[in-house]
């Protein structure tokens, strides 16, 4: 049996949960190792050796170490191409390019405003941090424009990169989960017919259901 890969970080982290969803889609055994950020474990020398920026996730596959959730996900899909969801990162150059362009759209256009809204609306209240209403308003407007583009795309295509679920869709799961289920911004998604349909489909995948379950379960967890 293959040695499980190691993922460092809490599953409530959007970046960590992105990697976990990918591993589950690809049927790759993994070990989830907690990083107590409140105690500064992410800034200790041993951890910085595998994640030089002191963030999560950090990833180990035997002697290989990686950081940045989207790069980790691409690596997982390429290394384990012949198991699990074989089309998650495409099977030819054109499919991969289409997936990559929507992954870039997620990283450059969707993630910045959605991450700000997730922090301001879902996490700031828990952390007793005052919400910045101006920041919320600005990023709400930015996300509206992105979702308008998605609505048009998803009218033409079942998923962002084509007719099949891919990394392009998977990468949107973490922040959208928080916005739809943990803030008052659900209407941004449900008011757009095709975005709502798309979200319903991708969020109901068994891999993502398991990640959501892990977010509410005590660590550590292996699969």
DRENKE-494507 format. One record per atom (N, C-alpha, C): residue number from 1; residue in three letters; atom name; x, y, z. Coordinates in steps of 0.2 Angstrom, whole numbers. Example, Ala and Ser with C-alpha at 12.3 -4.5 7.8 and 13.67 -1.06 7.14 Angstrom:
// DRENKE-494507
REC num residu atome    c1    c2    c3
REC   1    ALA     N    66   -28    39
REC   1    ALA    CA    62   -22    39
REC   1    ALA     C    66   -16    39
REC   2    SER     N    64   -11    35
REC   2    SER    CA    68    -5    36
REC   2    SER     C    64     0    39
//
This chain:
// DRENKE-494507
REC num residu atome    c1    c2    c3
REC   1    UNK     N     4    -6     0
REC   1    UNK    CA     0     0     0
REC   1    UNK     C     4     6     0
REC   2    UNK     N     2    11    -4
REC   2    UNK    CA     6    17    -5
REC   2    UNK     C     7    21     2
REC   3    UNK     N    12    24     3
REC   3    UNK    CA    13    28     9
REC   3    UNK     C     8    35     9
REC   4    UNK     N     4    36    14
REC   4    UNK    CA     0    42    13
REC   4    UNK     C     4    48    12
REC   5    UNK     N     2    53     8
REC   5    UNK    CA     5    59     8
REC   5    UNK     C     2    63    14
REC   6    UNK     N     6    68    16
REC   6    UNK    CA     5    72    22
REC   6    UNK     C     2    79    20
REC   7    UNK     N    -3    81    23
REC   7    UNK    CA    -6    88    23
REC   7    UNK     C    -6    91    29
REC   8    UNK     N    -2    97    30
REC   8    UNK    CA    -2   101    36
REC   8    UNK     C    -7   107    36
REC   9    UNK     N   -11   107    41
REC   9    UNK    CA   -15   113    42
REC   9    UNK     C   -22   111    44
REC  10    UNK     N   -26   115    46
REC  10    UNK    CA   -33   114    48
REC  10    UNK     C   -38   114    42
REC  11    UNK     N   -43   109    42
REC  11    UNK    CA   -47   108    36
REC  11    UNK     C   -52   114    36
REC  12    UNK     N   -52   119    41
REC  12    UNK    CA   -57   125    40
REC  12    UNK     C   -53   130    36
REC  13    UNK     N   -47   129    35
REC  13    UNK    CA   -43   133    30
REC  13    UNK     C   -46   132    23
REC  14    UNK     N   -47   137    19
REC  14    UNK    CA   -49   136    12
REC  14    UNK     C   -44   133     8
REC  15    UNK     N   -38   135     9
REC  15    UNK    CA   -32   132     5
REC  15    UNK     C   -31   125     7
REC  16    UNK     N   -32   123    13
REC  16    UNK    CA   -31   116    15
REC  16    UNK     C   -37   112    13
REC  17    UNK     N   -43   114    13
REC  17    UNK    CA   -49   110    11
REC  17    UNK     C   -49   109     3
REC  18    UNK     N   -46   114     0
REC  18    UNK    CA   -45   113    -8
REC  18    UNK     C   -41   107    -9
REC  19    UNK     N   -35   106    -6
REC  19    UNK    CA   -31   101    -7
REC  19    UNK     C   -34    94    -4
REC  20    UNK     N   -38    94     1
REC  20    UNK    CA   -41    88     3
REC  20    UNK     C   -46    86    -2
REC  21    UNK     N   -50    91    -4
REC  21    UNK    CA   -55    89    -9
REC  21    UNK     C   -52    85   -15
REC  22    UNK     N   -46    88   -18
REC  22    UNK    CA   -42    85   -23
REC  22    UNK     C   -40    78   -22
REC  23    UNK     N   -37    77   -16
REC  23    UNK    CA   -35    70   -14
REC  23    UNK     C   -40    65   -14
REC  24    UNK     N   -46    67   -11
REC  24    UNK    CA   -52    63   -11
REC  24    UNK     C   -54    61   -18
REC  25    UNK     N   -55    66   -22
REC  25    UNK    CA   -57    65   -29
REC  25    UNK     C   -52    60   -33
REC  26    UNK     N   -46    60   -31
REC  26    UNK    CA   -41    56   -34
REC  26    UNK     C   -39    50   -30
REC  27    UNK     N   -43    49   -25
REC  27    UNK    CA   -42    42   -21
REC  27    UNK     C   -35    41   -19
REC  28    UNK     N   -32    47   -16
REC  28    UNK    CA   -25    47   -14
REC  28    UNK     C   -25    46    -6
REC  29    UNK     N   -22    41    -3
REC  29    UNK    CA   -22    41     4
REC  29    UNK     C   -18    47     7
REC  30    UNK     N   -20    49    12
REC  30    UNK    CA   -17    55    15
REC  30    UNK     C   -18    55    23
REC  31    UNK     N   -13    59    26
REC  31    UNK    CA   -13    60    33
REC  31    UNK     C   -14    67    34
REC  32    UNK     N   -19    70    38
REC  32    UNK    CA   -20    77    39
REC  32    UNK     C   -17    78    46
REC  33    UNK     N   -12    83    46
REC  33    UNK    CA    -8    84    52
REC  33    UNK     C   -10    91    55
REC  34    UNK     N   -12    92    61
REC  34    UNK    CA   -14    99    63
REC  34    UNK     C    -8   103    64
REC  35    UNK     N    -9   110    63
REC  35    UNK    CA    -4   115    64
REC  35    UNK     C    -8   120    68
REC  36    UNK     N    -6   121    75
REC  36    UNK    CA    -9   125    79
REC  36    UNK     C    -6   132    78
REC  37    UNK     N   -10   136    74
REC  37    UNK    CA    -7   143    72
REC  37    UNK     C    -8   148    78
REC  38    UNK     N   -13   146    82
REC  38    UNK    CA   -13   151    88
REC  38    UNK     C    -7   150    93
REC  39    UNK     N    -4   145    92
REC  39    UNK    CA     2   144    96
REC  39    UNK     C     9   145    92
REC  40    UNK     N     8   147    86
REC  40    UNK    CA    13   149    82
REC  40    UNK     C    17   143    79
REC  41    UNK     N    14   138    79
REC  41    UNK    CA    18   132    76
REC  41    UNK     C    20   133    69
REC  42    UNK     N    16   137    65
REC  42    UNK    CA    17   138    58
REC  42    UNK     C    23   143    57
REC  43    UNK     N    26   145    62
REC  43    UNK    CA    32   150    62
REC  43    UNK     C    38   146    65
REC  44    UNK     N    38   140    67
REC  44    UNK    CA    43   137    69
REC  44    UNK     C    48   134    64
REC  45    UNK     N    55   134    65
REC  45    UNK    CA    59   132    60
REC  45    UNK     C    58   125    56
REC  46    UNK     N    56   120    60
REC  46    UNK    CA    54   114    56
REC  46    UNK     C    49   115    51
REC  47    UNK     N    43   119    53
REC  47    UNK    CA    38   120    48
REC  47    UNK     C    40   124    43
REC  48    UNK     N    44   129    44
REC  48    UNK    CA    46   134    39
REC  48    UNK     C    51   130    34
REC  49    UNK     N    54   125    36
REC  49    UNK    CA    58   121    31
REC  49    UNK     C    53   118    25
REC  50    UNK     N    47   117    27
REC  50    UNK    CA    43   114    22
REC  50    UNK     C    38   119    19
REC  51    UNK     N    37   125    23
REC  51    UNK    CA    32   130    20
REC  51    UNK     C    36   137    22
REC  52    UNK     N    40   139    18
REC  52    UNK    CA    44   145    20
REC  52    UNK     C    40   151    21
REC  53    UNK     N    34   152    19
REC  53    UNK    CA    30   158    21
REC  53    UNK     C    26   157    27
REC  54    UNK     N    27   151    31
REC  54    UNK    CA    23   150    37
REC  54    UNK     C    16   150    36
REC  55    UNK     N    13   148    31
REC  55    UNK    CA     6   147    30
REC  55    UNK     C     4   140    29
REC  56    UNK     N    -3   139    28
REC  56    UNK    CA    -5   132    27
REC  56    UNK     C    -9   132    20
REC  57    UNK     N    -8   126    16
REC  57    UNK    CA    -6   120    19
REC  57    UNK     C     2   120    17
REC  58    UNK     N     5   115    20
REC  58    UNK    CA    11   112    18
REC  58    UNK     C    10   105    16
REC  59    UNK     N    14   102    11
REC  59    UNK    CA    12    96     8
REC  59    UNK     C    19    92     8
REC  60    UNK     N    18    85    10
REC  60    UNK    CA    24    81     9
REC  60    UNK     C    22    74     5
REC  61    UNK     N    26    72     0
REC  61    UNK    CA    25    66    -3
REC  61    UNK     C    31    63    -3
REC  62    UNK     N    33    59     2
REC  62    UNK    CA    39    56     4
REC  62    UNK     C    44    61     4
REC  63    UNK     N    49    62    -1
REC  63    UNK    CA    54    67     0
REC  63    UNK     C    53    73    -3
REC  64    UNK     N    47    74    -6
REC  64    UNK    CA    45    80   -10
REC  64    UNK     C    41    84    -5
REC  65    UNK     N    42    91    -5
REC  65    UNK    CA    38    95    -1
REC  65    UNK     C    35   101    -6
REC  66    UNK     N    29   103    -5
REC  66    UNK    CA    26   108    -9
REC  66    UNK     C    22   113    -5
REC  67    UNK     N    21   119    -7
REC  67    UNK    CA    16   123    -4
REC  67    UNK     C    12   127   -10
REC  68    UNK     N     7   130    -8
REC  68    UNK    CA     2   133   -12
REC  68    UNK     C    -3   128   -15
REC  69    UNK     N    -9   129   -13
REC  69    UNK    CA   -14   124   -14
REC  69    UNK     C   -16   122   -21
REC  70    UNK     N   -15   127   -25
REC  70    UNK    CA   -17   125   -32
REC  70    UNK     C   -11   122   -36
REC  71    UNK     N    -5   123   -34
REC  71    UNK    CA     1   120   -37
REC  71    UNK     C     1   112   -34
REC  72    UNK     N    -1   112   -28
REC  72    UNK    CA    -1   105   -25
REC  72    UNK     C    -7   101   -28
REC  73    UNK     N   -12   104   -30
REC  73    UNK    CA   -18   100   -33
REC  73    UNK     C   -16    98   -40
REC  74    UNK     N   -12   102   -44
REC  74    UNK    CA   -10   100   -50
REC  74    UNK     C    -5    95   -50
REC  75    UNK     N    -1    95   -45
REC  75    UNK    CA     4    89   -44
REC  75    UNK     C     1    83   -43
REC  76    UNK     N    -4    83   -38
REC  76    UNK    CA    -8    77   -36
REC  76    UNK     C   -11    74   -43
REC  77    UNK     N   -14    78   -47
REC  77    UNK    CA   -18    76   -53
REC  77    UNK     C   -13    73   -58
REC  78    UNK     N    -7    76   -58
REC  78    UNK    CA    -2    73   -63
REC  78    UNK     C     1    67   -61
REC  79    UNK     N     3    67   -54
REC  79    UNK    CA     6    61   -52
REC  79    UNK     C     2    55   -51
REC  80    UNK     N    -5    56   -50
REC  80    UNK    CA    -9    51   -49
REC  80    UNK     C   -15    51   -54
REC  81    UNK     N   -12    52   -60
REC  81    UNK    CA   -17    53   -66
REC  81    UNK     C   -21    47   -67
REC  82    UNK     N   -19    41   -66
REC  82    UNK    CA   -22    35   -68
REC  82    UNK     C   -27    32   -62
REC  83    UNK     N   -28    36   -57
REC  83    UNK    CA   -33    34   -52
REC  83    UNK     C   -38    39   -50
REC  84    UNK     N   -43    37   -47
REC  84    UNK    CA   -48    42   -45
REC  84    UNK     C   -52    45   -51
REC  85    UNK     N   -53    51   -50
REC  85    UNK    CA   -56    55   -56
REC  85    UNK     C   -51    57   -61
REC  86    UNK     N   -50    53   -66
REC  86    UNK    CA   -45    54   -71
REC  86    UNK     C   -45    60   -75
REC  87    UNK     N   -51    63   -76
REC  87    UNK    CA   -52    69   -80
REC  87    UNK     C   -51    76   -75
REC  88    UNK     N   -49    75   -69
REC  88    UNK    CA   -50    81   -65
REC  88    UNK     C   -45    87   -67
REC  89    UNK     N   -40    85   -70
REC  89    UNK    CA   -35    90   -73
REC  89    UNK     C   -34    89   -81
REC  90    UNK     N   -39    86   -84
REC  90    UNK    CA   -39    85   -91
REC  90    UNK     C   -35    80   -93
REC  91    UNK     N   -36    78   -99
REC  91    UNK    CA   -32    72  -102
REC  91    UNK     C   -28    74  -108
REC  92    UNK     N   -28    80  -110
REC  92    UNK    CA   -25    82  -116
REC  92    UNK     C   -23    90  -115
REC  93    UNK     N   -18    92  -119
REC  93    UNK    CA   -16    99  -119
REC  93    UNK     C   -22   104  -119
REC  94    UNK     N   -27   104  -123
REC  94    UNK    CA   -32   108  -124
REC  94    UNK     C   -36   108  -117
REC  95    UNK     N   -38   102  -115
REC  95    UNK    CA   -42   102  -109
REC  95    UNK     C   -38   105  -103
REC  96    UNK     N   -32   104  -102
REC  96    UNK    CA   -28   107   -97
REC  96    UNK     C   -28   114   -98
REC  97    UNK     N   -27   117  -104
REC  97    UNK    CA   -27   124  -105
REC  97    UNK     C   -33   127  -103
REC  98    UNK     N   -39   124  -104
REC  98    UNK    CA   -45   127  -102
REC  98    UNK     C   -46   127   -95
REC  99    UNK     N   -44   121   -92
REC  99    UNK    CA   -44   121   -84
REC  99    UNK     C   -40   126   -81
REC 100    UNK     N   -34   127   -84
REC 100    UNK    CA   -29   132   -81
REC 100    UNK     C   -32   139   -82
REC 101    UNK     N   -35   141   -87
REC 101    UNK    CA   -38   147   -88
REC 101    UNK     C   -43   149   -83
REC 102    UNK     N   -47   144   -81
REC 102    UNK    CA   -52   145   -76
REC 102    UNK     C   -50   145   -69
REC 103    UNK     N   -44   141   -68
REC 103    UNK    CA   -41   141   -62
REC 103    UNK     C   -38   148   -61
REC 104    UNK     N   -35   151   -66
REC 104    UNK    CA   -32   157   -65
REC 104    UNK     C   -37   162   -64
REC 105    UNK     N   -43   161   -67
REC 105    UNK    CA   -49   166   -66
REC 105    UNK     C   -51   165   -58
REC 106    UNK     N   -51   159   -56
REC 106    UNK    CA   -53   158   -49
REC 106    UNK     C   -47   162   -44
REC 107    UNK     N   -41   161   -46
REC 107    UNK    CA   -36   163   -41
REC 107    UNK     C   -35   171   -42
REC 108    UNK     N   -36   174   -48
REC 108    UNK    CA   -35   181   -49
REC 108    UNK     C   -41   185   -48
REC 109    UNK     N   -47   182   -50
REC 109    UNK    CA   -53   186   -50
REC 109    UNK     C   -58   184   -45
REC 110    UNK     N   -59   178   -44
REC 110    UNK    CA   -64   176   -39
REC 110    UNK     C   -61   176   -32
REC 111    UNK     N   -56   173   -31
REC 111    UNK    CA   -53   172   -24
REC 111    UNK     C   -52   179   -20
REC 112    UNK     N   -49   184   -23
REC 112    UNK    CA   -48   190   -19
REC 112    UNK     C   -54   193   -16
REC 113    UNK     N   -59   194   -20
REC 113    UNK    CA   -65   197   -16
REC 113    UNK     C   -69   192   -12
REC 114    UNK     N   -69   186   -14
REC 114    UNK    CA   -73   181   -10
REC 114    UNK     C   -69   180    -3
REC 115    UNK     N   -62   180    -4
REC 115    UNK    CA   -58   178     3
REC 115    UNK     C   -59   184     8
REC 116    UNK     N   -60   190     5
REC 116    UNK    CA   -61   196     9
REC 116    UNK     C   -68   196    13
REC 117    UNK     N   -73   194     9
REC 117    UNK    CA   -79   193    11
REC 117    UNK     C   -80   187    16
REC 118    UNK     N   -77   182    15
REC 118    UNK    CA   -77   176    20
REC 118    UNK     C   -74   179    26
REC 119    UNK     N   -68   182    26
REC 119    UNK    CA   -65   184    32
REC 119    UNK     C   -69   189    36
REC 120    UNK     N   -71   194    32
REC 120    UNK    CA   -75   200    36
REC 120    UNK     C   -82   197    38
REC 121    UNK     N   -85   193    35
REC 121    UNK    CA   -92   191    37
REC 121    UNK     C   -92   185    41
REC 122    UNK     N   -88   180    40
REC 122    UNK    CA   -88   173    43
REC 122    UNK     C   -83   173    49
REC 123    UNK     N   -77   176    48
REC 123    UNK    CA   -72   175    53
REC 123    UNK     C   -71   180    58
REC 124    UNK     N   -72   187    55
REC 124    UNK    CA   -71   192    60
REC 124    UNK     C   -75   192    66
REC 125    UNK     N   -82   191    65
REC 125    UNK    CA   -86   191    71
REC 125    UNK     C   -84   185    76
REC 126    UNK     N   -82   180    74
REC 126    UNK    CA   -79   174    78
REC 126    UNK     C   -73   177    82
REC 127    UNK     N   -69   181    78
REC 127    UNK    CA   -63   183    81
REC 127    UNK     C   -63   189    85
REC 128    UNK     N   -69   192    86
REC 128    UNK    CA   -71   198    89
REC 128    UNK     C   -67   204    86
REC 129    UNK     N   -67   204    79
REC 129    UNK    CA   -64   209    75
REC 129    UNK     C   -69   213    72
REC 130    UNK     N   -68   220    72
REC 130    UNK    CA   -73   224    69
REC 130    UNK     C   -73   223    62
REC 131    UNK     N   -79   223    59
REC 131    UNK    CA   -80   222    52
REC 131    UNK     C   -79   229    48
REC 132    UNK     N   -76   229    42
REC 132    UNK    CA   -75   234    38
REC 132    UNK     C   -80   235    33
REC 133    UNK     N   -85   239    34
REC 133    UNK    CA   -91   239    30
REC 133    UNK     C   -89   242    23
REC 134    UNK     N   -84   246    23
REC 134    UNK    CA   -82   249    16
REC 134    UNK     C   -79   243    12
REC 135    UNK     N   -75   239    15
REC 135    UNK    CA   -71   234    12
REC 135    UNK     C   -76   229    10
REC 136    UNK     N   -81   227    14
REC 136    UNK    CA   -87   223    12
REC 136    UNK     C   -90   225     6
REC 137    UNK     N   -92   231     6
REC 137    UNK    CA   -96   234     0
REC 137    UNK     C   -91   234    -7
REC 138    UNK     N   -85   236    -6
REC 138    UNK    CA   -81   236   -12
REC 138    UNK     C   -80   228   -15
REC 139    UNK     N   -79   224   -11
REC 139    UNK    CA   -78   217   -13
REC 139    UNK     C   -84   213   -15
REC 140    UNK     N   -90   215   -12
REC 140    UNK    CA   -96   213   -14
REC 140    UNK     C   -97   215   -22
REC 141    UNK     N   -96   221   -23
REC 141    UNK    CA   -96   224   -30
REC 141    UNK     C   -92   220   -35
REC 142    UNK     N   -86   219   -33
REC 142    UNK    CA   -81   215   -37
REC 142    UNK     C   -83   208   -38
REC 143    UNK     N   -86   205   -33
REC 143    UNK    CA   -88   198   -34
REC 143    UNK     C   -94   197   -38
REC 144    UNK     N   -99   202   -38
REC 144    UNK    CA  -104   203   -42
REC 144    UNK     C  -102   202   -50
REC 145    UNK     N   -97   206   -51
REC 145    UNK    CA   -95   206   -58
REC 145    UNK     C   -92   200   -61
REC 146    UNK     N   -88   196   -56
REC 146    UNK    CA   -86   190   -58
REC 146    UNK     C   -91   185   -59
REC 147    UNK     N   -96   185   -54
REC 147    UNK    CA  -102   180   -55
REC 147    UNK     C  -106   181   -61
REC 148    UNK     N  -106   187   -63
REC 148    UNK    CA  -110   189   -70
REC 148    UNK     C  -106   185   -75
REC 149    UNK     N  -100   185   -75
REC 149    UNK    CA   -96   182   -81
REC 149    UNK     C   -97   174   -80
REC 150    UNK     N   -97   172   -74
REC 150    UNK    CA   -98   165   -73
REC 150    UNK     C  -105   163   -75
REC 151    UNK     N  -110   167   -74
REC 151    UNK    CA  -117   165   -76
REC 151    UNK     C  -117   164   -84
REC 152    UNK     N  -114   169   -87
REC 152    UNK    CA  -114   168   -94
REC 152    UNK     C  -110   162   -97
REC 153    UNK     N  -105   161   -94
REC 153    UNK    CA  -101   155   -95
REC 153    UNK     C  -105   148   -94
REC 154    UNK     N  -108   148   -88
REC 154    UNK    CA  -112   142   -86
REC 154    UNK     C  -118   141   -90
REC 155    UNK     N  -120   146   -93
REC 155    UNK    CA  -126   145   -98
REC 155    UNK     C  -124   141  -104
REC 156    UNK     N  -118   142  -106
REC 156    UNK    CA  -115   139  -112
REC 156    UNK     C  -112   132  -110
REC 157    UNK     N  -110   131  -104
REC 157    UNK    CA  -106   125  -102
REC 157    UNK     C  -108   122   -95
REC 158    UNK     N  -109   116   -94
REC 158    UNK    CA  -111   113   -88
REC 158    UNK     C  -106   115   -82
REC 159    UNK     N  -100   115   -83
REC 159    UNK    CA   -95   117   -79
REC 159    UNK     C   -90   122   -82
REC 160    UNK     N   -86   125   -78
REC 160    UNK    CA   -82   131   -80
REC 160    UNK     C   -78   129   -86
REC 161    UNK     N   -74   123   -86
REC 161    UNK    CA   -70   121   -91
REC 161    UNK     C   -72   117   -96
REC 162    UNK     N   -79   115   -96
REC 162    UNK    CA   -82   111  -101
REC 162    UNK     C   -88   107   -98
REC 163    UNK     N   -89   101  -100
REC 163    UNK    CA   -94    97   -98
REC 163    UNK     C   -93    92   -92
REC 164    UNK     N   -87    92   -90
REC 164    UNK    CA   -85    88   -84
REC 164    UNK     C   -82    92   -78
REC 165    UNK     N   -84    90   -72
REC 165    UNK    CA   -81    93   -66
REC 165    UNK     C   -73    92   -66
REC 166    UNK     N   -70    98   -65
REC 166    UNK    CA   -63    98   -65
REC 166    UNK     C   -60   102   -59
REC 167    UNK     N   -53   103   -59
REC 167    UNK    CA   -50   107   -54
REC 167    UNK     C   -53   114   -54
REC 168    UNK     N   -55   116   -60
REC 168    UNK    CA   -57   123   -60
REC 168    UNK     C   -63   124   -56
REC 169    UNK     N   -68   119   -56
REC 169    UNK    CA   -73   120   -52
REC 169    UNK     C   -72   119   -44
REC 170    UNK     N   -68   114   -43
REC 170    UNK    CA   -66   112   -36
REC 170    UNK     C   -63   117   -33
REC 171    UNK     N   -59   121   -36
REC 171    UNK    CA   -55   127   -32
REC 171    UNK     C   -60   132   -30
REC 172    UNK     N   -66   132   -32
REC 172    UNK    CA   -71   137   -30
REC 172    UNK     C   -74   135   -24
REC 173    UNK     N   -74   128   -22
REC 173    UNK    CA   -78   126   -17
REC 173    UNK     C   -77   129   -10
REC 174    UNK     N   -71   130    -7
REC 174    UNK    CA   -70   132     0
REC 174    UNK     C   -73   139     1
REC 175    UNK     N   -71   144    -3
REC 175    UNK    CA   -74   151    -1
REC 175    UNK     C   -82   151    -3
REC 176    UNK     N   -84   148    -8
REC 176    UNK    CA   -91   148    -9
REC 176    UNK     C   -95   144    -4
REC 177    UNK     N   -92   139    -1
REC 177    UNK    CA   -96   136     5
REC 177    UNK     C   -97   140    11
REC 178    UNK     N   -92   144    12
REC 178    UNK    CA   -92   149    18
REC 178    UNK     C   -97   155    16
REC 179    UNK     N   -97   157    10
REC 179    UNK    CA  -102   163     8
REC 179    UNK     C  -109   160     8
REC 180    UNK     N  -110   155     5
REC 180    UNK    CA  -117   152     5
REC 180    UNK     C  -120   150    11
REC 181    UNK     N  -116   147    15
REC 181    UNK    CA  -118   144    21
REC 181    UNK     C  -116   147    28
REC 182    UNK     N  -112   152    27
REC 182    UNK    CA  -110   155    34
REC 182    UNK     C  -110   163    34
REC 183    UNK     N  -113   166    28
REC 183    UNK    CA  -114   173    28
REC 183    UNK     C  -121   175    25
REC 184    UNK     N  -122   181    24
REC 184    UNK    CA  -128   183    21
REC 184    UNK     C  -128   184    14
REC 185    UNK     N  -122   181    11
REC 185    UNK    CA  -121   183     3
REC 185    UNK     C  -123   177    -1
REC 186    UNK     N  -127   172     2
REC 186    UNK    CA  -130   167    -2
REC 186    UNK     C  -133   169    -9
REC 187    UNK     N  -137   175    -8
REC 187    UNK    CA  -141   177   -14
REC 187    UNK     C  -137   179   -20
REC 188    UNK     N  -130   180   -19
REC 188    UNK    CA  -126   182   -24
REC 188    UNK     C  -125   176   -29
REC 189    UNK     N  -126   170   -26
REC 189    UNK    CA  -126   163   -30
REC 189    UNK     C  -133   161   -32
REC 190    UNK     N  -137   161   -28
REC 190    UNK    CA  -144   158   -29
REC 190    UNK     C  -148   163   -34
REC 191    UNK     N  -146   169   -34
REC 191    UNK    CA  -150   174   -39
REC 191    UNK     C  -148   173   -46
REC 192    UNK     N  -143   169   -47
REC 192    UNK    CA  -141   168   -54
REC 192    UNK     C  -142   160   -56
REC 193    UNK     N  -146   159   -60
REC 193    UNK    CA  -149   152   -62
REC 193    UNK     C  -144   147   -63
REC 194    UNK     N  -139   149   -67
REC 194    UNK    CA  -134   144   -69
REC 194    UNK     C  -128   143   -64
REC 195    UNK     N  -127   149   -61
REC 195    UNK    CA  -122   148   -55
REC 195    UNK     C  -125   144   -49
REC 196    UNK     N  -131   145   -48
REC 196    UNK    CA  -135   141   -43
REC 196    UNK     C  -135   134   -45
REC 197    UNK     N  -136   132   -51
REC 197    UNK    CA  -136   125   -53
REC 197    UNK     C  -129   122   -52
REC 198    UNK     N  -124   126   -55
REC 198    UNK    CA  -117   124   -54
REC 198    UNK     C  -115   123   -47
REC 199    UNK     N  -117   127   -43
REC 199    UNK    CA  -115   127   -36
REC 199    UNK     C  -118   120   -33
REC 200    UNK     N  -125   119   -34
REC 200    UNK    CA  -128   114   -32
REC 200    UNK     C  -125   107   -34
REC 201    UNK     N  -122   107   -40
REC 201    UNK    CA  -119   101   -42
REC 201    UNK     C  -112   100   -39
REC 202    UNK     N  -108   105   -39
REC 202    UNK    CA  -101   104   -36
REC 202    UNK     C  -101   103   -29
REC 203    UNK     N  -106   106   -25
REC 203    UNK    CA  -106   106   -18
REC 203    UNK     C  -109    99   -16
REC 204    UNK     N  -112    95   -20
REC 204    UNK    CA  -115    89   -18
REC 204    UNK     C  -110    83   -19
REC 205    UNK     N  -104    84   -22
REC 205    UNK    CA  -100    79   -23
REC 205    UNK     C   -98    76   -17
REC 206    UNK     N   -97    69   -17
REC 206    UNK    CA   -95    65   -11
REC 206    UNK     C   -89    68    -8
REC 207    UNK     N   -84    69   -12
REC 207    UNK    CA   -77    72   -10
REC 207    UNK     C   -78    78    -5
REC 208    UNK     N   -82    83    -8
REC 208    UNK    CA   -83    89    -4
REC 208    UNK     C   -87    88     2
REC 209    UNK     N   -92    84     2
REC 209    UNK    CA   -96    82     8
REC 209    UNK     C   -91    79    14
REC 210    UNK     N   -86    75    12
REC 210    UNK    CA   -82    73    17
REC 210    UNK     C   -77    78    20
REC 211    UNK     N   -75    83    15
REC 211    UNK    CA   -71    89    18
REC 211    UNK     C   -75    93    23
REC 212    UNK     N   -82    94    21
REC 212    UNK    CA   -86    98    26
REC 212    UNK     C   -87    95    32
REC 213    UNK     N   -87    88    32
REC 213    UNK    CA   -88    84    38
REC 213    UNK     C   -81    84    42
REC 214    UNK     N   -76    84    39
REC 214    UNK    CA   -69    85    42
REC 214    UNK     C   -69    92    46
REC 215    UNK     N   -72    97    43
REC 215    UNK    CA   -71   104    46
REC 215    UNK     C   -75   104    52
REC 216    UNK     N   -79   100    53
REC 216    UNK    CA   -83   100    60
REC 216    UNK     C   -81    94    64
REC 217    UNK     N   -76    90    62
REC 217    UNK    CA   -74    84    66
REC 217    UNK     C   -67    86    70
REC 218    UNK     N   -66    83    75
REC 218    UNK    CA   -59    85    79
REC 218    UNK     C   -53    82    75
REC 219    UNK     N   -48    85    74
REC 219    UNK    CA   -42    82    71
REC 219    UNK     C   -38    78    76
REC 220    UNK     N   -34    73    73
REC 220    UNK    CA   -32    73    66
REC 220    UNK     C   -36    68    63
REC 221    UNK     N   -36    68    56
REC 221    UNK    CA   -40    64    52
REC 221    UNK     C   -36    61    46
REC 222    UNK     N   -36    54    45
REC 222    UNK    CA   -33    51    39
REC 222    UNK     C   -38    48    34
REC 223    UNK     N   -36    48    28
REC 223    UNK    CA   -41    44    23
REC 223    UNK     C   -36    41    18
//
